[in-house]
Amino acid sequence: MRASKAPRPKKCRVCLELFVPMKPLQVACGISCALIHAKAKQAKARVALEKVERRELRAARQRLKRLREYMQEAQAAFNKFIRLRDRNDPCICCGSYGADEDWLTGGKWDAGHFLSRGSHPELRFDEDNCHKQLKSCNGGSSKYAQKGRTVAEGYRARLIEKIGLERVEALEGPHQARRYSIEELKAIKAQYQGRAREMEKAIAIE
């Protein structure tokens, strides 16, 4: 049998001294250098992991930012449609046209949700849940509100008159949670932009 070759000396990766390795993959000359090398390797791995995590966090933030932007655009298209749909109606809360609110920046009318988008995001784009509303009523305090009745109570009462108790109770009933994807928001935006354009054309020839 041929005698195995004696291992060749290596340079220690820590102290840079030459040593004869006991194992083929040995890179440090002794226990102290091996510990230092292991800690350095762990630190390097931790830095690499943190870099990946930061990159993933930036990507997640960017996706969230894009989602918010598409949500805002879809909401704006939906709200415009609601205001056009209800253009001849008074405020859903108080029944007033708010004649002395014309000075308000951005107009006096909102597309106000019966059940808020925060508490019921699944009803954000439900047409039964959103109606033309004075900004003052949407803000929670209106001088036009019926005496002894809150803005919310006024909204519900007039909503029942408008769409019926059965549909109002359907809004108030339990609903499945809903999350919107970017593609869904793009589709919602396109749908309501198209419906608003058709409505504007109809208004123009009235």
Residue pairs with C-beta under 8 A, 6 or more apart in sequence:
6 20
7 20
7 21
7 22
7 24
8 20
9 18
9 19
9 20
10 18
10 19
10 20
10 21
10 26
10 27
11 17
11 18
12 18
12 19
12 27
12 28
12 29
12 33
13 27
13 28
13 33
13 37
14 28
14 29
14 33
14 36
14 37
15 29
15 33
17 29
19 29
19 30
27 37
28 34
28 36
28 37
66 182
67 180
67 182
67 185
70 182
70 185
70 186
70 189
71 180
71 185
73 185
73 189
74 125
74 180
74 185
74 186
74 188
74 189
74 192
75 124
75 125
77 188
77 189
77 190
77 191
77 192
77 193
77 196
78 111
78 124
78 125
78 130
78 188
78 192
79 110
79 111
79 130
80 111
80 192
80 196
81 192
81 195
81 196
81 199
82 111
82 127
82 130
82 131
82 132
83 109
83 111
83 132
84 196
84 199
84 200
84 203
85 127
85 132
85 199
86 92
86 131
86 132
87 132
87 203
89 131
89 132
90 96
90 97
91 97
91 98
91 132
91 133
91 134
91 137
91 142
91 144
92 112
92 114
92 131
92 132
92 133
92 137
92 155
92 158
92 159
92 162
93 112
93 133
93 134
93 137
93 138
93 142
93 145
93 151
93 154
93 155
93 158
94 134
94 137
94 142
94 144
94 145
94 146
94 151
94 154
95 144
95 146
95 154
95 158
96 134
96 142
96 144
98 108
98 134
98 136
98 144
101 108
101 134
101 135
101 136
102 108
104 135
107 135
108 134
108 135
108 136
109 132
109 133
109 134
109 135
110 132
110 133
110 134
110 135
110 138
111 130
111 131
111 132
111 133
112 130
112 131
112 132
112 133
112 137
112 138
112 155
113 120
113 123
113 124
113 129
113 130
114 128
114 129
114 130
114 131
114 155
114 156
114 159
114 168
114 171
115 123
115 129
115 171
115 172
117 123
117 124
120 129
120 175
121 177
121 178
122 175
122 176
122 177
122 178
123 129
123 171
123 175
125 188
126 171
128 163
128 167
128 168
128 170
128 171
129 171
131 155
131 159
131 162
133 155
134 142
134 144
136 142
136 143
136 144
137 144
137 145
137 151
137 154
137 155
140 151
141 151
142 151
145 151
145 154
146 154
149 157
156 168
159 168
160 168
180 188
